[in-house]
Amino acid sequence: MTVRIGVVTFPGSLDDRDAQRAVRIAGAEAVALWHGTHDLDGVDAVILPGGFSYGDYLRSGAIAALSPIMTEVKDAAAKGMPILGICNGFQMLVEAHLLPGGLIRNDHQHFVRRDQKLTVENADTAWTSAFERGQEITIPLKNGEGGYIADAPTLERLEGEGLVAFRYAGINPNGSLNDIAGLTNAAGNVVGLMPHPEHATEPGFGPDTRVAMRSGVDGLGFFESAIAAVARVAA
């Protein structure tokens, strides 16, 4: 079967084409979706890409979380469809209450751009099964409002239930509490993270380090994991 992964474009999306390309490199069909419709076009998984939707007015991702297509995304998530939010997409997921907490301006008040080491904390989700728990990967990071926050009970629940998907390793680039770089929901089908795996899927066009899973392509595991998750359900 051909796995079809939809990538939603919002006004201000910057990385939607990159996400589509990553999907194709991983071996699936990339399907362009538009934020203003209620149509997921029969896709098997959905990616909410990075960028500056609606100019980051109000709060990053807040307006996009109210887009018509998000009604369908929420329904699909509730039914177990794999949903990935990258950077601005992660902000949309928390604003849509598909993941808990919030994301605020980086503690140093500057936009950060770097190749970021991450520790995989949960390898049992639809987007992380290609990794191993405790594995260190390198994924590009670029954001101005990437500081993860949550109240103490929420942080305790996230840690206690294993819902932290990724943690910043070596350096915390934005002041995120508990070094949280990404989360999963309890079902493991919804994952959000601030770094950009779609920018690390081709050798020579992403981080090139000796600790990489495969030099320069650590991000490919996200998309391969989703393809495998869909195939398992279809089998």
Residue frames as a rotation matrix with the C-alpha (Angstrom) as fourth column:
MET 1
0.572 0.820 0.000 0.00
0.820 -0.572 0.000 0.00
0.000 0.000 -1.000 0.00
THR 2
-0.358 -0.621 0.697 1.03
0.550 -0.744 -0.380 3.60
0.754 0.248 0.608 -0.56
VAL 3
-0.044 0.277 -0.960 0.94
0.954 -0.273 -0.122 5.61
-0.296 -0.921 -0.252 2.66
ARG 4
0.028 0.157 0.987 -0.43
0.579 -0.807 0.112 9.11
0.815 0.569 -0.114 2.13
ILE 5
-0.194 -0.188 -0.963 0.71
0.940 -0.317 -0.127 11.81
-0.281 -0.930 0.238 4.55
GLY 6
0.549 0.516 0.658 -0.96
0.676 -0.737 0.014 15.21
0.492 0.437 -0.753 4.44
VAL 7
-0.577 -0.689 -0.437 0.91
0.809 -0.555 -0.194 18.45
-0.109 -0.466 0.878 5.11
VAL 8
0.500 0.862 -0.080 -1.30
0.857 -0.506 -0.100 21.40
-0.127 -0.018 -0.992 6.03
THR 9
-0.608 -0.627 0.487 -0.43
0.686 -0.723 -0.075 24.84
0.399 0.289 0.870 4.69
PHE 10
0.377 0.633 -0.676 -1.48
0.849 -0.528 -0.021 27.85
-0.370 -0.566 -0.736 6.76
PRO 11
0.802 -0.161 0.575 -0.99
0.165 -0.866 -0.473 31.53
0.574 0.474 -0.668 5.93
GLY 12
0.537 -0.685 0.493 2.62
-0.834 -0.519 0.187 32.07
0.128 -0.511 -0.850 6.95
SER 13
0.823 -0.300 0.482 3.76
0.121 0.922 0.368 28.44
-0.555 -0.245 0.795 6.73
LEU 14
0.387 -0.775 -0.499 7.41
-0.890 -0.455 0.017 28.26
-0.240 0.438 -0.866 5.68
ASP 15
-0.605 -0.757 0.245 8.35
-0.721 0.652 0.233 24.61
-0.336 -0.036 -0.941 5.94
ASP 16
0.388 0.839 0.382 5.37
-0.508 0.540 -0.671 22.89
-0.769 0.067 0.636 4.34
ARG 17
0.749 -0.154 -0.644 7.24
-0.591 0.283 -0.755 22.12
0.298 0.947 0.121 1.10
ASP 18
-0.375 -0.923 0.088 10.21
-0.835 0.295 -0.464 20.83
0.402 -0.248 -0.882 3.10
ALA 19
-0.336 0.334 0.881 7.89
-0.624 0.622 -0.473 18.52
-0.706 -0.708 0.000 5.04
GLN 20
0.766 0.621 -0.163 6.35
-0.507 0.430 -0.747 17.27
-0.394 0.655 0.645 1.79
ARG 21
0.324 -0.737 -0.593 9.80
-0.729 0.205 -0.653 16.53
0.602 0.644 -0.471 0.43
ALA 22
-0.583 -0.541 0.607 10.75
-0.811 0.432 -0.394 14.65
-0.049 -0.721 -0.691 3.60
VAL 23
0.221 0.766 0.603 7.62
-0.548 0.609 -0.573 12.52
-0.807 -0.204 0.554 3.27
ARG 24
0.866 0.105 -0.488 8.55
-0.493 0.339 -0.802 11.63
0.081 0.935 0.345 -0.31
ILE 25
-0.112 -0.982 -0.153 12.15
-0.830 0.177 -0.529 10.83
0.547 0.068 -0.835 0.62
ALA 26
-0.509 -0.037 0.860 10.86
-0.726 0.554 -0.407 8.46
-0.462 -0.831 -0.309 3.29
GLY 27
-0.999 0.032 0.026 8.81
0.041 0.806 0.591 6.64
-0.002 0.591 -0.807 0.68
ALA 28
-0.278 0.958 -0.074 5.27
0.696 0.148 -0.702 7.93
-0.662 -0.247 -0.708 1.19
GLU 29
-0.219 0.321 0.922 3.00
0.807 -0.471 0.355 10.11
0.548 0.822 -0.156 -0.92
ALA 30
-0.815 -0.075 -0.575 2.87
0.419 -0.760 -0.496 13.74
-0.400 -0.645 0.651 0.21
VAL 31
-0.079 0.884 0.462 -0.56
0.921 -0.113 0.374 15.34
0.382 0.454 -0.805 0.02
ALA 32
-0.937 -0.234 0.259 -0.91
0.158 -0.946 -0.283 19.12
0.311 -0.224 0.924 0.20
LEU 33
-0.030 0.931 -0.364 -3.78
0.980 0.100 0.174 20.18
0.198 -0.351 -0.915 2.48
TRP 34
-0.503 -0.056 0.862 -5.20
0.163 -0.986 0.032 23.70
0.849 0.157 0.505 2.91
HIS 35
-0.964 -0.003 -0.267 -6.04
0.266 -0.078 -0.961 25.16
-0.018 -0.997 0.076 6.31
GLY 36
-0.719 0.683 -0.132 -9.32
-0.645 -0.726 -0.240 26.72
-0.260 -0.087 0.962 5.13
THR 37
-0.164 0.672 -0.722 -11.08
-0.622 0.498 0.604 23.46
0.765 0.549 0.336 4.23
HIS 38
0.215 0.285 0.934 -12.61
-0.896 0.438 0.072 20.62
-0.389 -0.853 0.349 6.20
ASP 39
0.935 0.157 -0.319 -11.08
-0.317 0.772 -0.551 17.99
0.160 0.616 0.771 3.92
LEU 40
0.243 -0.872 0.425 -8.20
-0.583 0.218 0.782 15.71
-0.775 -0.437 -0.456 4.91
ASP 41
0.265 -0.108 -0.958 -8.39
-0.956 0.100 -0.276 14.06
0.126 0.989 -0.076 1.48
GLY 42
0.934 0.270 -0.233 -8.30
-0.256 0.962 0.090 10.54
0.249 -0.024 0.968 2.87
VAL 43
0.049 -0.999 -0.012 -4.74
-0.618 -0.021 -0.786 10.77
0.785 0.046 -0.618 4.18
ASP 44
0.430 0.008 -0.903 -3.26
0.430 0.877 0.213 8.28
0.794 -0.480 0.373 6.64
ALA 45
0.029 -0.475 -0.879 -1.33
0.965 -0.216 0.149 10.83
-0.261 -0.853 0.452 8.74
VAL 46
0.791 0.288 0.539 -1.06
0.423 -0.895 -0.144 14.61
0.441 0.342 -0.830 9.07
ILE 47
-0.283 -0.878 -0.386 1.84
0.959 -0.256 -0.121 17.00
0.007 -0.404 0.915 9.58
LEU 48
0.921 0.387 -0.050 1.39
0.390 -0.917 0.081 20.55
-0.014 -0.094 -0.995 10.87
PRO 49
0.273 -0.923 0.272 4.53
0.827 0.081 -0.557 22.27
0.492 0.377 0.785 9.60
GLY 50
-0.172 -0.477 -0.862 6.77
0.829 -0.543 0.135 25.03
-0.533 -0.691 0.489 10.86
GLY 51
-0.319 0.022 0.948 6.59
0.682 -0.689 0.245 28.71
0.658 0.724 0.205 10.03
PHE 52
-0.957 0.056 -0.284 4.87
0.155 -0.730 -0.666 31.80
-0.245 -0.681 0.690 11.36
SER 53
-0.432 0.860 0.271 1.17
0.827 0.258 0.500 31.13
0.360 0.440 -0.823 10.83
TYR 54
0.611 0.754 0.242 -0.86
0.655 -0.653 0.380 34.34
0.444 -0.074 -0.893 10.84
GLY 55
0.183 -0.639 0.747 2.32
-0.093 -0.768 -0.634 36.24
0.979 0.047 -0.200 11.67
ASP 56
-0.496 -0.333 -0.802 2.40
0.667 0.445 -0.597 34.73
0.556 -0.832 0.002 15.18
TYR 57
-0.469 0.411 0.782 -0.24
-0.478 -0.862 0.166 37.25
0.742 -0.296 0.601 16.27
LEU 58
0.683 0.651 0.331 -1.89
-0.559 0.174 0.811 36.74
0.470 -0.739 0.483 19.68
ARG 59
0.212 -0.687 0.695 0.29
-0.587 0.479 0.653 33.72
-0.781 -0.546 -0.302 20.47
SER 60
-0.598 -0.496 -0.630 2.21
-0.801 0.326 0.503 31.52
-0.044 0.805 -0.592 18.09
GLY 61
-0.943 0.212 -0.256 -0.20
0.114 0.929 0.351 28.94
0.313 0.302 -0.901 16.67
ALA 62
-0.721 0.681 -0.124 -3.25
0.105 -0.069 -0.992 30.37
-0.684 -0.729 -0.022 18.44
ILE 63
-0.059 0.722 -0.690 -5.13
-0.810 -0.439 -0.390 31.55
-0.584 0.535 0.610 15.35
ALA 64
-0.492 -0.196 -0.848 -4.07
-0.757 0.577 0.306 28.55
0.430 0.793 -0.432 13.24
ALA 65
-0.992 0.107 0.061 -5.46
0.052 0.815 -0.577 26.24
-0.111 -0.570 -0.814 15.93
LEU 66
-0.247 0.958 -0.145 -8.91
-0.089 -0.171 -0.981 27.65
-0.965 -0.230 0.127 15.09
SER 67
-0.656 -0.046 -0.753 -8.59
-0.739 -0.162 0.654 27.02
-0.152 0.986 0.072 11.34
PRO 68
0.371 0.908 -0.193 -11.39
-0.928 0.363 -0.077 24.94
0.000 0.208 0.978 9.76
ILE 69
0.245 -0.279 -0.928 -9.14
-0.393 0.847 -0.358 21.96
0.886 0.452 0.098 9.04
MET 70
-0.746 -0.578 0.332 -8.18
-0.512 0.178 -0.840 21.69
0.426 -0.797 -0.429 12.71
THR 71
0.136 0.857 0.498 -11.67
-0.950 0.255 -0.179 20.36
-0.280 -0.449 0.849 13.45
GLU 72
0.824 0.152 -0.546 -10.84
-0.406 0.830 -0.382 17.40
0.396 0.536 0.746 11.23
VAL 73
-0.183 -0.965 -0.186 -7.34
-0.343 0.240 -0.908 17.10
0.921 -0.102 -0.375 12.66
LYS 74
-0.516 0.057 0.855 -8.75
-0.856 -0.004 -0.517 16.86
-0.026 -0.998 0.051 16.19
ASP 75
0.577 0.799 0.169 -11.31
-0.774 0.601 -0.201 14.25
-0.262 -0.015 0.965 15.14
ALA 76
0.619 -0.414 -0.668 -8.64
-0.290 0.670 -0.684 12.24
0.730 0.617 0.294 13.33
ALA 77
-0.476 -0.825 0.305 -6.31
-0.569 0.024 -0.822 12.43
0.670 -0.565 -0.481 16.33
ALA 78
-0.147 0.520 0.841 -9.08
-0.939 0.193 -0.284 11.13
-0.310 -0.832 0.460 18.58
LYS 79
0.863 0.499 -0.074 -9.48
-0.487 0.786 -0.381 8.15
-0.132 0.365 0.922 16.23
GLY 80
0.591 -0.689 0.419 -5.77
0.211 0.634 0.744 7.35
-0.779 -0.351 0.520 16.36
MET 81
0.847 -0.314 0.429 -4.41
0.422 -0.092 -0.902 8.95
0.323 0.945 0.055 13.19
PRO 82
-0.002 -0.919 -0.395 -0.71
0.963 -0.108 0.245 9.88
-0.268 -0.380 0.886 13.48
ILE 83
0.881 0.240 0.407 -0.39
0.324 -0.934 -0.150 13.67
0.344 0.264 -0.901 13.82
LEU 84
-0.028 -0.943 -0.332 2.97
0.996 -0.053 0.066 15.47
-0.080 -0.329 0.941 13.93
GLY 85
0.960 0.258 0.109 3.41
0.263 -0.964 -0.030 19.13
0.097 0.057 -0.994 14.85
ILE 86
0.064 -0.997 0.049 6.78
0.985 0.055 -0.163 20.66
0.159 0.059 0.985 13.99
CYS 87
-0.870 -0.491 -0.051 7.79
0.489 -0.845 -0.216 23.98
0.063 -0.213 0.975 15.63
ASN 88
-0.749 0.662 0.042 4.82
-0.660 -0.750 0.049 26.21
0.064 0.009 0.998 14.75
GLY 89
-0.091 0.707 -0.701 2.86
-0.344 0.638 0.689 22.98
0.934 0.304 0.185 14.37
PHE 90
-0.511 -0.153 -0.846 3.79
0.691 0.512 -0.510 22.02
0.512 -0.845 -0.156 17.94
GLN 91
-0.980 0.170 -0.105 2.52
-0.083 -0.823 -0.562 25.42
-0.182 -0.542 0.821 19.03
MET 92
-0.387 0.885 -0.259 -0.76
-0.742 -0.132 0.658 24.68
0.548 0.447 0.707 17.22
LEU 93
-0.200 0.295 -0.934 -1.09
0.240 0.939 0.245 21.34
0.950 -0.175 -0.259 19.00
VAL 94
-0.751 -0.073 -0.656 -0.82
0.659 -0.035 -0.751 22.91
0.032 -0.997 0.075 22.44
GLU 95
-0.874 0.467 -0.132 -3.15
-0.454 -0.883 -0.118 25.75
-0.172 -0.043 0.984 21.46
ALA 96
-0.190 0.814 -0.549 -5.66
-0.660 0.308 0.685 23.17
0.726 0.493 0.479 20.19
HIS 97
0.080 0.142 0.987 -5.26
-0.966 0.255 0.041 21.24
-0.246 -0.956 0.158 23.48
LEU 98
0.811 0.070 -0.581 -4.09
-0.301 0.901 -0.311 18.12
0.502 0.427 0.752 21.70
LEU 99
-0.035 -0.810 -0.585 -0.96
0.699 0.399 -0.594 18.38
0.714 -0.430 0.552 23.84
PRO 100
0.731 0.408 -0.547 -0.68
0.682 -0.411 0.605 20.09
0.022 -0.815 -0.579 27.25
GLY 101
-0.043 -0.783 -0.620 1.24
0.760 -0.429 0.489 23.16
-0.649 -0.450 0.613 28.34
GLY 102
0.943 0.309 -0.128 2.34
0.172 -0.776 -0.607 26.15
-0.286 0.550 -0.784 26.30
LEU 103
0.068 -0.929 0.363 5.24
0.998 0.068 -0.013 27.68
-0.013 0.363 0.932 24.38
ILE 104
0.879 0.200 -0.433 6.57
0.287 -0.947 0.145 31.14
-0.381 -0.252 -0.889 25.12
ARG 105
0.800 -0.599 0.019 9.37
-0.396 -0.552 -0.734 33.45
0.450 0.580 -0.679 24.00
ASN 106
0.323 -0.786 -0.527 12.86
0.561 0.608 -0.563 32.05
0.763 -0.114 0.637 24.44
ASP 107
0.699 0.021 -0.715 14.27
0.697 -0.241 0.675 32.98
-0.158 -0.970 -0.183 27.82
HIS 108
-0.338 -0.890 -0.307 17.18
0.707 -0.455 0.541 34.89
-0.621 -0.035 0.783 26.25
GLN 109
0.369 0.665 -0.650 14.70
0.082 -0.720 -0.689 36.86
-0.926 0.201 -0.320 24.08
HIS 110
-0.304 -0.520 -0.799 16.51
-0.799 -0.317 0.510 36.00
-0.519 0.793 -0.319 20.84
PHE 111
0.805 0.439 -0.399 15.70
-0.593 0.622 -0.511 33.83
0.024 0.648 0.761 17.86
VAL 112
-0.010 -0.810 0.586 17.82
-0.568 0.487 0.663 30.68
-0.823 -0.326 -0.465 18.02
ARG 113
0.838 0.164 -0.521 19.12
-0.532 0.458 -0.712 28.71
0.122 0.874 0.471 15.04
ARG 114
-0.226 -0.922 0.315 21.40
-0.953 0.277 0.125 25.73
-0.203 -0.271 -0.941 15.57
ASP 115
-0.047 0.121 -0.992 21.89
-0.295 0.947 0.129 22.02
0.954 0.298 -0.009 15.07
GLN 116
0.011 0.207 0.978 20.44
-0.982 -0.184 0.050 20.67
0.190 -0.961 0.201 18.28
LYS 117
-0.811 -0.276 -0.515 21.21
-0.161 0.953 -0.257 17.41
0.562 -0.125 -0.818 20.02
LEU 118
0.134 0.903 0.408 18.15
-0.924 -0.034 0.380 15.63
0.357 -0.428 0.830 21.38
THR 119
-0.927 -0.259 0.272 17.68
-0.347 0.867 -0.358 12.60
-0.143 -0.426 -0.893 23.59
VAL 120
-0.301 0.839 -0.453 14.85
-0.380 0.330 0.864 10.27
0.875 0.432 0.220 22.56
GLU 121
-0.728 0.082 0.681 12.78
-0.679 0.053 -0.732 9.75
-0.096 -0.995 0.017 25.70
ASN 122
0.053 0.802 0.594 9.89
-0.319 0.578 -0.751 7.78
-0.946 -0.149 0.286 24.20
ALA 123
-0.781 -0.403 -0.477 10.43
-0.583 0.199 0.788 5.44
-0.223 0.893 -0.390 21.24
ASP 124
-0.767 0.554 0.324 6.96
0.502 0.832 -0.237 3.91
-0.401 -0.019 -0.916 21.40
THR 125
-0.008 0.778 -0.628 5.00
-0.166 -0.620 -0.767 6.50
-0.986 0.098 0.134 19.42
ALA 126
0.716 0.391 0.578 3.81
0.480 0.325 -0.815 6.58
-0.507 0.861 0.045 15.82
TRP 127
0.929 -0.353 0.112 6.59
-0.169 -0.675 -0.719 9.06
0.329 0.649 -0.686 15.02
THR 128
0.295 -0.861 0.415 9.51
-0.955 -0.280 0.098 7.68
0.032 -0.425 -0.904 17.05
SER 129
0.846 0.114 0.521 9.53
-0.251 0.947 0.199 3.89
-0.471 -0.299 0.830 16.66
ALA 130
0.795 -0.605 -0.033 12.57
0.174 0.280 -0.944 4.05
0.581 0.745 0.328 14.33
PHE 131
-0.010 -0.793 0.610 14.63
-0.630 -0.469 -0.619 5.26
0.777 -0.390 -0.495 17.29
GLU 132
-0.025 -0.051 -0.998 15.66
0.648 0.760 -0.055 3.71
0.761 -0.648 0.014 20.58
ARG 133
0.932 0.359 0.054 14.95
0.172 -0.568 0.805 5.15
0.320 -0.741 -0.591 23.99
GLY 134
0.618 -0.728 -0.297 18.01
0.239 -0.187 0.953 7.06
-0.749 -0.660 0.058 25.17
GLN 135
0.101 -0.575 0.812 19.36
0.990 0.135 -0.028 7.51
-0.093 0.807 0.583 21.64
GLU 136
-0.023 -0.187 -0.982 20.94
0.170 -0.969 0.180 10.86
-0.985 -0.163 0.054 20.86
ILE 137
0.172 0.135 0.976 20.01
0.981 0.062 -0.182 12.45
-0.085 0.989 -0.122 17.54
THR 138
-0.652 -0.420 -0.631 20.83
0.342 -0.906 0.249 15.79
-0.676 -0.053 0.735 15.94
ILE 139
0.080 0.804 0.589 17.99
0.997 -0.063 -0.050 17.87
-0.003 0.591 -0.807 14.48
PRO 140
-0.731 -0.336 0.594 18.04
0.414 -0.910 -0.005 21.52
0.543 0.242 0.804 13.28
LEU 141
-0.003 0.681 -0.732 16.30
0.955 -0.215 -0.204 24.01
-0.297 -0.700 -0.650 15.58
LYS 142
-0.866 -0.216 0.451 15.03
0.349 -0.907 0.237 27.48
0.358 0.363 0.861 14.67
ASN 143
0.192 0.977 -0.097 12.56
0.795 -0.097 0.598 29.38
0.575 -0.192 -0.795 16.80
GLY 144
-0.589 -0.290 0.754 11.90
-0.123 -0.890 -0.438 32.53
0.798 -0.351 0.489 18.76
GLU 145
-0.055 0.658 0.751 9.09
-0.989 -0.141 0.051 31.18
0.140 -0.740 0.658 20.95
GLY 146
0.076 -0.020 -0.997 10.19
-0.304 0.952 -0.042 27.69
0.949 0.307 0.067 21.84
GLY 147
-0.809 -0.410 0.422 10.26
-0.491 0.075 -0.868 27.81
0.325 -0.909 -0.262 25.63
TYR 148
-0.196 0.765 -0.614 8.03
0.188 0.644 0.742 25.00
0.962 0.030 -0.271 26.90
ILE 149
-0.797 0.029 0.603 6.02
-0.567 -0.379 -0.731 25.77
0.207 -0.925 0.319 30.03
ALA 150
0.021 0.845 -0.535 3.47
0.093 0.531 0.842 23.90
0.995 -0.067 -0.068 32.13
ASP 151
0.385 0.150 0.911 2.32
-0.836 -0.360 0.413 23.98
0.390 -0.921 -0.014 35.73
ALA 152
-0.492 -0.721 0.489 3.88
-0.867 0.455 -0.203 21.65
-0.076 -0.523 -0.849 38.27
PRO 153
0.063 0.546 0.835 1.08
-0.376 0.788 -0.487 19.01
-0.924 -0.284 0.255 38.23
THR 154
0.910 0.266 -0.319 1.24
-0.377 0.205 -0.903 18.84
-0.174 0.942 0.287 34.42
LEU 155
0.114 -0.952 -0.283 5.02
-0.883 0.034 -0.469 18.45
0.456 0.304 -0.837 34.44
GLU 156
-0.452 -0.243 0.858 4.73
-0.737 0.644 -0.205 15.72
-0.503 -0.725 -0.470 37.05
ARG 157
0.509 0.722 0.469 2.16
-0.248 0.645 -0.723 13.90
-0.824 0.251 0.507 34.91
LEU 158
0.774 -0.263 -0.576 4.25
-0.604 -0.033 -0.796 14.24
0.191 0.964 -0.185 31.75
GLU 159
-0.278 -0.960 0.044 7.29
-0.905 0.246 -0.348 12.81
0.323 -0.136 -0.937 33.48
GLY 160
-0.398 0.148 0.905 5.40
-0.633 0.670 -0.388 10.12
-0.664 -0.727 -0.173 35.37
GLU 161
0.543 0.723 0.426 3.49
-0.130 0.574 -0.808 8.86
-0.830 0.383 0.406 32.34
GLY 162
-0.284 -0.787 0.548 6.42
0.491 0.372 0.788 8.96
-0.824 0.493 0.280 29.93
LEU 163
0.649 0.674 0.353 4.89
0.664 -0.276 -0.695 11.64
-0.371 0.686 -0.626 27.73
VAL 164
0.404 -0.639 -0.655 8.12
-0.549 -0.742 0.386 13.55
-0.732 0.204 -0.650 27.17
ALA 165
0.968 0.012 0.250 9.12
0.186 0.633 -0.751 12.41
-0.167 0.774 0.611 23.68
PHE 166
0.278 -0.902 0.329 12.36
0.674 -0.061 -0.737 14.38
0.685 0.427 0.591 23.32
ARG 167
0.829 -0.127 -0.545 14.64
0.390 -0.568 0.725 16.32
-0.401 -0.813 -0.421 25.63
TYR 168
0.790 -0.608 0.077 17.34
-0.396 -0.603 -0.693 18.85
0.467 0.517 -0.717 24.76
ALA 169
0.759 -0.613 -0.218 20.79
0.643 0.657 0.393 17.34
-0.097 -0.439 0.893 25.26
GLY 170
-0.168 -0.968 0.185 23.96
0.961 -0.203 -0.190 19.25
0.222 0.146 0.964 26.08
ILE 171
-0.989 -0.088 -0.116 22.34
0.110 -0.972 -0.208 22.67
-0.094 -0.219 0.971 26.09
ASN 172
-0.032 0.998 -0.058 18.86
0.864 -0.001 -0.503 24.03
-0.502 -0.066 -0.862 26.68
PRO 173
-0.679 -0.427 0.597 18.45
0.719 -0.550 0.425 26.53
0.147 0.718 0.680 23.82
ASN 174
-0.426 0.619 0.660 15.30
0.065 -0.706 0.705 28.33
0.902 0.343 0.261 24.95
GLY 175
-0.772 0.064 0.632 14.63
-0.613 -0.340 -0.713 27.80
0.169 -0.938 0.302 28.64
SER 176
0.084 0.839 -0.538 12.13
-0.472 0.509 0.720 24.97
0.877 0.193 0.439 28.23
LEU 177
0.223 0.074 0.972 11.17
-0.965 0.156 0.209 23.48
-0.136 -0.985 0.106 31.58
ASN 178
0.458 -0.121 0.881 12.73
-0.241 0.937 0.254 20.08
-0.856 -0.329 0.399 32.25
ASP 179
-0.587 -0.752 -0.301 14.63
-0.437 -0.018 0.899 20.50
-0.682 0.659 -0.318 28.96
ILE 180
0.047 0.709 0.704 11.48
0.391 0.635 -0.666 19.38
-0.919 0.307 -0.247 27.12
ALA 181
-0.794 -0.363 -0.487 11.88
-0.321 -0.429 0.844 19.52
-0.515 0.827 0.225 23.34
GLY 182
-0.541 0.638 -0.548 8.86
-0.596 0.169 0.785 17.45
0.593 0.751 0.289 22.35
LEU 183
-0.504 0.502 0.702 5.82
-0.650 0.315 -0.692 15.65
-0.569 -0.805 0.167 23.72
THR 184
-0.828 0.419 -0.371 3.48
-0.024 0.636 0.771 12.80
0.560 0.648 -0.517 22.88
ASN 185
0.039 0.878 0.477 -0.09
-0.934 -0.138 0.330 12.18
0.356 -0.458 0.815 23.90
ALA 186
-0.091 -0.063 0.994 -0.94
-0.745 0.666 -0.026 9.10
-0.660 -0.743 -0.108 25.95
ALA 187
0.796 0.482 0.367 -2.03
-0.123 0.722 -0.681 7.14
-0.593 0.496 0.634 22.88
GLY 188
-0.106 -0.969 0.223 1.26
0.229 0.194 0.954 7.85
-0.968 0.152 0.201 21.12
ASN 189
0.150 0.203 0.968 -0.26
0.971 0.154 -0.183 9.03
-0.186 0.967 -0.174 17.86
VAL 190
0.881 0.140 0.452 0.10
0.239 -0.956 -0.171 12.79
0.409 0.259 -0.875 18.44
VAL 191
0.175 -0.898 -0.404 3.66
0.934 0.021 0.357 14.12
-0.313 -0.439 0.842 18.73
GLY 192
0.928 0.032 0.372 4.91
0.169 -0.923 -0.344 17.70
0.332 0.382 -0.862 18.76
LEU 193
0.266 -0.883 -0.386 8.44
0.855 0.032 0.517 19.07
-0.445 -0.468 0.764 18.92
MET 194
0.684 -0.054 -0.728 10.23
-0.119 -0.992 -0.039 22.35
-0.720 0.113 -0.685 18.32
PRO 195
-0.436 -0.886 -0.160 13.21
-0.333 -0.006 0.943 21.08
-0.836 0.464 -0.292 16.23
HIS 196
0.378 0.558 -0.739 12.73
-0.826 -0.158 -0.542 20.42
-0.419 0.815 0.401 12.51
PRO 197
-0.017 -0.408 0.913 13.23
0.014 0.913 0.409 16.79
-1.000 0.020 -0.010 11.44
GLU 198
0.820 0.390 0.419 12.23
0.401 0.131 -0.907 17.66
-0.408 0.912 -0.049 7.86
HIS 199
0.787 -0.596 -0.160 15.53
-0.601 -0.681 -0.419 19.54
0.140 0.426 -0.894 7.56
ALA 200
-0.237 -0.877 0.417 17.58
-0.886 0.372 0.279 16.43
-0.400 -0.303 -0.865 8.35
THR 201
0.575 0.564 0.592 16.53
-0.243 0.809 -0.535 13.86
-0.781 0.164 0.602 5.77
GLU 202
0.954 -0.284 0.097 19.26
0.174 0.262 -0.949 14.06
0.245 0.922 0.299 3.10
PRO 203
0.310 -0.917 -0.251 23.02
0.821 0.126 0.556 13.64
-0.479 -0.378 0.792 3.47
GLY 204
-0.625 -0.657 0.422 24.72
0.776 -0.578 0.251 16.96
0.079 0.484 0.871 2.86
PHE 205
-0.374 0.577 0.726 21.57
0.036 -0.773 0.633 18.96
0.927 0.263 0.268 3.58
GLY 206
0.805 0.580 0.125 21.34
-0.115 -0.054 0.992 18.59
0.582 -0.813 0.023 7.35
PRO 207
0.549 -0.626 0.554 23.50
-0.790 -0.171 0.589 18.11
-0.274 -0.761 -0.588 10.44
ASP 208
0.631 -0.451 -0.631 26.54
-0.170 0.714 -0.680 16.01
0.757 0.536 0.374 9.60
THR 209
0.153 -0.528 0.835 27.92
-0.984 -0.161 0.078 14.58
0.093 -0.834 -0.544 12.82
ARG 210
-0.658 -0.508 -0.555 29.52
-0.465 0.855 -0.232 11.32
0.592 0.106 -0.799 13.84
VAL 211
-0.887 0.359 0.290 26.85
-0.128 0.413 -0.902 10.75
-0.444 -0.837 -0.320 16.46
ALA 212
-0.222 0.853 -0.472 24.07
-0.962 -0.270 -0.037 10.88
-0.159 0.446 0.881 13.87
MET 213
0.327 0.461 0.825 21.97
-0.285 0.880 -0.379 7.78
-0.901 -0.111 0.420 13.37
ARG 214
0.253 -0.339 0.906 22.86
0.934 0.331 -0.136 8.05
-0.254 0.880 0.400 9.69
SER 215
-0.606 -0.672 -0.425 25.03
0.638 -0.730 0.245 11.00
-0.475 -0.122 0.872 8.85
GLY 216
-0.976 0.140 -0.166 22.85
-0.194 -0.907 0.373 14.05
-0.099 0.396 0.913 8.28
VAL 217
-0.486 0.827 -0.281 19.53
-0.355 0.107 0.929 12.21
0.799 0.551 0.241 8.19
ASP 218
-0.982 0.131 -0.135 18.40
0.177 0.403 -0.898 11.68
-0.063 -0.906 -0.419 11.79
GLY 219
-0.547 0.818 -0.179 15.11
-0.656 -0.552 -0.515 13.35
-0.520 -0.164 0.839 10.89
LEU 220
-0.499 0.341 -0.796 14.19
-0.669 0.432 0.605 10.62
0.551 0.835 0.013 8.42
GLY 221
-0.935 0.072 -0.347 13.29
0.243 0.843 -0.480 8.32
0.258 -0.533 -0.806 11.31
PHE 222
-0.650 0.746 -0.145 10.22
-0.310 -0.435 -0.845 10.42
-0.694 -0.504 0.514 12.13
PHE 223
-0.042 0.659 -0.751 8.66
-0.981 -0.169 -0.094 9.88
-0.188 0.733 0.654 8.73
GLU 224
-0.547 -0.206 -0.812 9.72
-0.424 0.904 0.056 6.24
0.722 0.375 -0.581 8.45
SER 225
-0.977 0.214 0.025 8.13
0.067 0.412 -0.909 5.63
-0.205 -0.886 -0.417 11.86
ALA 226
-0.297 0.923 -0.246 4.79
-0.633 -0.383 -0.673 7.06
-0.715 -0.044 0.697 10.69
ILE 227
-0.118 0.204 -0.972 4.84
-0.917 0.353 0.185 4.96
0.380 0.913 0.145 7.51
ALA 228
-0.813 -0.249 -0.527 5.47
-0.074 0.941 -0.330 1.85
0.578 -0.229 -0.783 9.59
ALA 229
-0.837 0.541 0.086 2.71
-0.123 -0.032 -0.992 2.79
-0.533 -0.841 0.094 12.06
VAL 230
-0.042 0.838 -0.544 0.16
-0.926 -0.237 -0.294 3.15
-0.375 0.491 0.786 9.25
ALA 231
-0.276 -0.124 -0.953 1.27
-0.687 0.719 0.105 -0.14
0.672 0.684 -0.283 7.70
ARG 232
-0.992 -0.096 -0.077 0.85
-0.012 0.694 -0.719 -1.95
0.122 -0.713 -0.690 11.03
VAL 233
-0.462 0.887 0.006 -2.72
-0.428 -0.217 -0.877 -0.72
-0.777 -0.408 0.480 11.34
ALA 234
0.107 0.520 -0.847 -3.51
-0.990 -0.028 -0.142 -1.71
-0.097 0.854 0.512 7.75
ALA 235
-0.714 -0.506 -0.484 -2.02
-0.580 0.815 0.004 -5.20
0.392 0.284 -0.875 8.11
